[in-house]
């Protein structure tokens, strides 16, 4: 009976953490994208040459929404592990990678800095991988919830690199009527 009460308390504690972390991370992710005018509909991005692996625009919004929910759930498991060794380090690692993640859209879509964004996404990937490993030690489910995010970051890194290859320095030339050329950065 005592074990059952303890389990229910722990479950309630996780749900309370998740009800905070999931919406906050989701809102921050959406805000970062919206404020930087990310994705299709951004005139600069629409004009870039894109590799064949580029998914349709709706995939990005759906994927990031799911990933932010999973990240929030993972963080909630770690926050709920009050007595876990390394909990503070894990939370710090998570916050650092999240801040870098949220900076990527403004760097890529807002500043049009493809290579800076590439370096940033590689840093996010490295920090997220370490975060997932530390999360796994605290609560394996928390580490497992980070795995889809890591997979997407690998894909996004490849996509970022290929966009750079097709658009060196983010500069492309538009041919206009009458033979005039417009260089866009």
Phi, psi and omega in degrees: 000316180297321178297321180295317178298316179299315180298317180295321177297316180297318179298318178297322178296316178299315182298320177298314178299314182296325180291346176261309188291318183297306180297322182296312181294320178297314180295318178299317179297315179296317180298318179300315179294316182292316183294334180259008179053051186281153174087193179297144186104341173278116187304317179299312181295319180300328182276346179292145169288136182238147180289163181298336182280359181293120179284166175299157184305320183297334181295321181298311180299316180293313182299311182294324177299313179297316182296320178294324176296314179298319178296318178297320178294318179298314179299320179299320177299320180288318177299326181287341181273068189304322185265002186291137175290133179087005183299315180297319177297316181299316180294319178297314178303315180299314182296320179298312181293327179293316179300316178295320178301312182293337179280341186298311182301313177299323180292312183284302187278326182276312183269347181061036182256084186298313183287325175297319177297323178296313177300321179295316181292329174294321177295317177301314180301314180297311180294322179293324178295316177295318178302313180299319180295317179291319175303316182301321180294327181279308177215111181307324179297325179295317177295319180296324179294341179275345185298317177299324177299314178298317179299316180294321178297322176297313178299314181296326177295316178297315179298314178302314180297316181294325176296320176299315181300322181279340183224071183307130180061014178071016182255135174217159185248131176255128175273126179250167178302145180084008175082002178286149181242138179242122178265124183245133177249000000 
